[in-house]
Amino acid sequence: MTHARAGVMTMAVGALTLAVAACSAPGGSSGGGSTSSASTTVTIGVLRTATGPLAANGKDMEDGWNMYWAQHGDTVAGTTVKTIMEDDAANPSVALNKANQLVDSQGADMIVGPLAANVGLAVADAMDRKGVTTVFPIVSADDLTQRKNYPHLVRLAGWTSSQTTHPFGQWAYQQGYRKILTIGFDFAFGYEGVGGFVNTFTDQGGTIVKQLWAPLGTQDYSTFVTQIKQAHPDAVFAFLSGADDVRFVKAYQDFGLLGKTPLIGGETVTDQSVLQQLGSAATAIVTSGHWAEGRDDPAGTSFVNAYYVAYHKYPSYYSVDMYSAAGGIAQAIQSLNGDISDQQAFINAMKTETLSTPMGSQTLDPHGNPIFDVYVRKVVAGPHGLWNVPVKTFPHVTQFWTYDTQAFLDHPVYSKSYQGNGVWPNPMS
């Protein structure tokens, strides 16, 4: 990884003009100041979604990644960082072809991204067989850093789907909710995010009265909302994202439930990728996540301000995770004085570093997954539109919550048929 392979295409990232020069590089080091014996190059292949229903989220990924290098320069300890971006179209087959092309034909030394869970699982398998370093800041499939073993994978600045919902299930019970209906995507992302909430909520003594699963791309949520009205829950927990989330919240409001039956949800429900579209309806929703753009914190505020200047919008979690991952890669390169010819040493450097991010300080557990603060968030008006502010912080949350690690791993990954807390589905569902 100390030389550019033939056929490398460079994507320029220096076109951004930033009015704010803050947001120092994680670890206190930025580009320049070579300490290596010779000029070297590392080529990074970035997979993000640029077409289809997830394209807006993919654009946020791209913006966050580009902003880091635009701020800090593309040279770290004498090593030049080159980026090649490809569109995975949120399709596992397309992503595999693009990842293989990046490595075999375009000289990529590592792969960063992608976005969708099913794409990430496919890419992780393929790149691990090739022995290629992969960094997954966005893909949140639980088992990537749980029951599966990917020696070349680092979930730098990322998360697992259930990591932010485990504490939220406990929080919901403490608010007095006893009977909750859940709705989530009918695939792994939904099963895992909902499962984390269900497991801890039922641990506290709560009851899940019904579970609803919506296919990605559901156009009409009226049948789901009708079932919610019929169930009369104390609250509804949602784990949706993108256009589906917008359509669900609109139906929830149209059927008169918003403000009447409390709506709580996972991080993506009020993420900036959808928040401005939700409008004032979002102020009635409480969510949990590892990013709160309205948090009163110097590093976070500096990043948010710089991002707004660059892109005229608040950063989503897709943006901040990619920005932070770029910083973590730069910090690992710096720690090795620019010599990253030893791939295992480079992976170890990423796994053992303490990363200062706009989200807060993070370290990785022995499985390669971040330990971070989880924020319970409400939506309020910020200086440039709606944003999420924390009302409670759960510090240093691991992907295993307070469960014994081995006991947790002895159970299956959360799925449609296993939602934790012993036998599932609940007979009442």
N, C-alpha and C positions, 0 to 999 in steps of 0.2 A: 504493500500500500504506500510505498515511498516514491512511486513514479507514476506519471500519467500514461495510461495505456493508449494504444492507437484508436483513433476514431472518436475521441472524446468531444462532445458538444458542450459548450459552456453556456449557461443561462445567466445573463447579466442581471445582477441584483443591485447595482449601484445607482439606479435611476431615481430612487426615492430621494426627495429633499425633505429632511426632517428639521423642524424648528427647535426640537428638543434634543440635546446631546446627552441626556441622562441615561438611566438604565444601564449601569456599568455591567460589563461581562461577568457572568457568574464566576466566582473564584477570584475576581479582581483583575483578570487579565484579558486584554483584547488583542487585536491583530497587531503584527509588527514585532520588532524586537527579537529577531531570530536567535535561537540558542542552539540550533542544529548545525551540523558541519556542512551541509549542502542544501540548496533549495530543493524542496520536494513538493509533491502534489498529491492530494487525496481527492478522489472524485466520488461524489455522493449522488446516488440515484434516488429521487424523491417520487413516490407514488402518491397521487392525490386524485380525487374525482373532479373532473372538469366538465362532464356532460351528464345529463339525466337529473333525477329529482334531488340528488345530493350534491349537485354542482356548487351551490352557494356555500355549503360547508367546506367543500374542497378548496374554494377560492379563499376562504378564511385561513385554511391550512397554509396555502401558498403565501398569503400576505404575512402571516406570522413568521414563517421561515425566512422570507426575503428581508423582512425588517431587521432581523438580528444581524445579518451579514452587511446590510446597508449601514447600520449603526457602527458596527465594530470592524468592518473591513474583512476581506476574504483571505488574509494571511495571518496564521497563528504560529508563533515560534518558528518562523521560516518556512512553514508548510502552507501552500496555497490550497484553499478549499474551492473546488469547482462543483457546481450543482447542475444536474440534468433532471428536468421534470417530465413526467409522463402521466397521461390520463389513464386510470385503471377502469373508468366507466362504472365503478362499483360492481364489477363483474369478475368473479374468480378466474375464469379462463383468460379474459383479457389481461388481468393483472399478472398472471403467471407468464404470459407471453412477454409482457412489457418488462417484468423483472428479469427474466432470462436474457432479453435483449440488452438491458442495461448492463448486466454483468458480463455477458459473453461477447457482445459486439461494441458496446459503447464505453467500456472501461470502468464501470462503477466498482468501487472498492467496498461499498456498503449500500444497503437499502434503508431508507427512512420512509415511514408511512406504513400502510395506506390508511383508509378511513373505515370501511365497513368490516364488521366482524368476520363474516364468511370469507371475505377477500384476505383478511389478515391471517386466518388459519391456513388458507391455501399457500400464501406466500411464505409463512413461517416454515411449513413443512419443506417446501421446495428449496428455500435458501439454506435451511439447516443441512439438508443433504449435500448441498454444494459447499458447505463450510463458509458461507458468506455472512458477515456481521449484519444484523438487522436491528434497527431501533424503531420501536412502536410507541409513539407518543399518543396516538389516538385510539387505535383498536383496543377495545376493553374486554374482549372475550376472557372470562375468568381463567379458563384452564391453560392459557398460554404461559402463565406463571404459577400454576398450581399442580395439576396432576400430570401434565405433559412436561417433557424435559427438552428444552431447546438451548443447548450450550452457547449458541451464537446470538441469542436474542436478549436484548435489554429493553425493558419497558421504561425508558428514560422519560421523565416528566409525564408519564401516562397514568393509567388507573385500571382497575377492574370494575366491571359493571355493578357488582354488588358492594363494592368498597364504600361508596358514598351513601348507600341505602341501608346498610346495617345499622349505623347510629340513628338513622331517621325513623326506623321502626320503633326503637326505644323512645325517641322523642315524641312520636305520635301518641303512644300509650300514655306518656306523662302529661299530654295535653287533655286527657280525659276521653279520648276516642276508644271505643271498645269494639265496635263492629265496623269493619272497613271493607269496601269493594275495591278490587284492583283492576286496572286495565293496562295492558302493555302490548308491545309488538309480538306477533306470533312467530318469533324466531329467537335465536340465542340471546341477543341483546336484551329483548324484553323479558325472557324467562329469568335471566340472571339478575337484572336490575330489580324486578319485582320480587324474585326469590329472596334477595338479601333483606328487603323490607319485611316480607312475610315472616321470615325465620325469626327475626328479633321481635317483631310485634307480637307474634304468638307466644314467644318465650315469656313475654311480660304478662300474658294472660288474655291478650286480645283475640278476637275471632275474625276470620275472613269469611264474609257472607257469600261472596261470589267472585269468580275470576273471569275476566273477559280478555280475549286475545284477538287483536286486529292485524290483518295482513298489511304489510308495507304497501302504501299506495291506496289505502281505503279512501274512497271518494265521499262516502256518505256515512257519518257517524250517528245518524238519528236512531238506528236500531239499537246501537250500544247504549245511547243515552236513555232510551226508553226502558231498557233493562235496569239501568241505574235507578231511575225513578221508582220502578216497581220494587226494588230491593230495600229501599229506605235505610241506607247505611248512615253511620255517624259522619263518615267522610269518605272521599274517593281518593285513592292513590293511583296516579298515572305515570307511566314510563314510556313516553312517545317522543318523537323528535321531528324536525323539519315540517314539511307541509301537512303531514298527518296530524301533528300536534296542533297546528293552527286550525285545521278543520274540526278537530275534536273540541277544542276550547270554544269555538264559535257555536257548535251544536250544543254544548253544555250551557252556554249563555242563552241561546235561543229557546231552549226548553225550560228556562227559568230556574236552573239549578245553581248558577253562579251567585255566590253570596248567600245562598240558602243551605246547600249541602257543601261543606268545606272541601275544596280541591287542593290536594297536596301532590307533590310529584318529585321525580328525579331531576337531575341537573339539566338535561336537555329540554325540559318542558318550558323553562323560562330563559334558556340560553340566548345570548345576543343574536344568534343566527335566526331566531324567530321572534324575539321579544318585541321589537318595534311593530311587527305585524299584528301581534296580539293586542296591542293598544292598552287602554285602561282596564280591560278585563284581567290583565296579568296582575294588577295590584291586589286581586283577591286570592292569588295563588302563593303558597309557600313551598319552597323546594329545598333540596339538599345538594351540595356539590363541592368540588375541590377548588372552584374558582368563584370569586365574588368581586366583580369589577368595581363595585362601589365601596370596597373595604378601605378603611382609613389606614393606609400603610404607605410609607415613602416609596418603596420599590414598586408596589402595585400601582400607585397613583402616577408615578413617573412613566411607567409603561403605558398605562391607559391614555395619558395625555399625549405622549409621543405617537401612539397608534392613531388617536383621533386626528392629530395634525396630518399624518400620512394618508389616512384612508377616509376621513370624515365620518367615522362611525366608531362605536365602542368595540373592543375586541371580544370575540366569543372564546369559549374554551378551546375550540379548534386552533385559534390563533395563538393563544398564550401557551398551549402545550407545545406547539411546533417551535415557537420562539425560545421556549425554555430548553427544549431538546437540542436546538442548535447551540445554545450556550453550554449545555452539558458536554456536547461533542467537542466544542472549542476548549473547554476546561480540561478534558482528558488529553487532547493533543498537547496543550500547554504543559500538563504535568509530566509528559514524556519527552519534553524538550523538542517536540516536533518529529521525533522518531517513532513512527507508528508501524514500522515494518513487522513487529511482533503482534499479530492479531490478538492473541490471548491476553497480552499485556494491555492492549488498548481496551478490550472488553472489561478486563479487571479494573482498569482505571475508571471507566464509566460506572461500574457497579459499586465501587468503594468511595466515590466522591460524595461530599456534601454539596448539594446544589442550591444556590440562592436564586429563587425565581420570583416573579411577580405574584405567584400564588402563596409564597412563603417558603421556608427552608424545607428541603426534602432530602431523604436518604433512601437507599434501596435495601430491601430485605434480602435474605440469602437466596430467594427465588428470583431476584431481579425485578421486583415490583416496588414502586415508591411507597414510602410511609409519609403521610401528609396530614394537614389539618382539613377537616370537613366542616363546611359552613351550612347552617340552616339559614336560608335566605328569604327575604321578602323583597318585593318589587316596589320601588319608589321612584319619584322623578329626580333625575340627576341633572347636571348642568347642560347636557346635550341630549336629553331624552331619558327614557326609562332605563334603570339599571338595577342590579341585584346588590343588596347590602346584607351583611350577616347580622342575625339576631342572636345566634348562639354558635359557639365554636367547639367542636370535638377535636382536641389536639392529638397529633401523632397516631392517626388511625391506620392500622395495617389491613391488608386484604383479608385477614382472618378474624378481624374484629377482636372480641375478647375470648373467642373460642380457642381451645387447645389446637395447635396447628395440625398435629397428626390425626386427632379425632375429626377435625374438619375435613381433612383430605381423605379420610376413610369413607366419608359419605360421597355420593355422586355429585357432580356439578349440578347446579340449579337447572331445572328443565321444566317442561310443561307438566311432567308427571312427578317431579320431585321439587318441592318448594320449601324444604327444610322441615324442622319440628316433627320428625318422625314420619308416620305414614301420610302420604298425600296422593291424590287430592282429598281435601276436606269433604266429608260426606254431604255437607250443606251446599257445596258448590255445584 
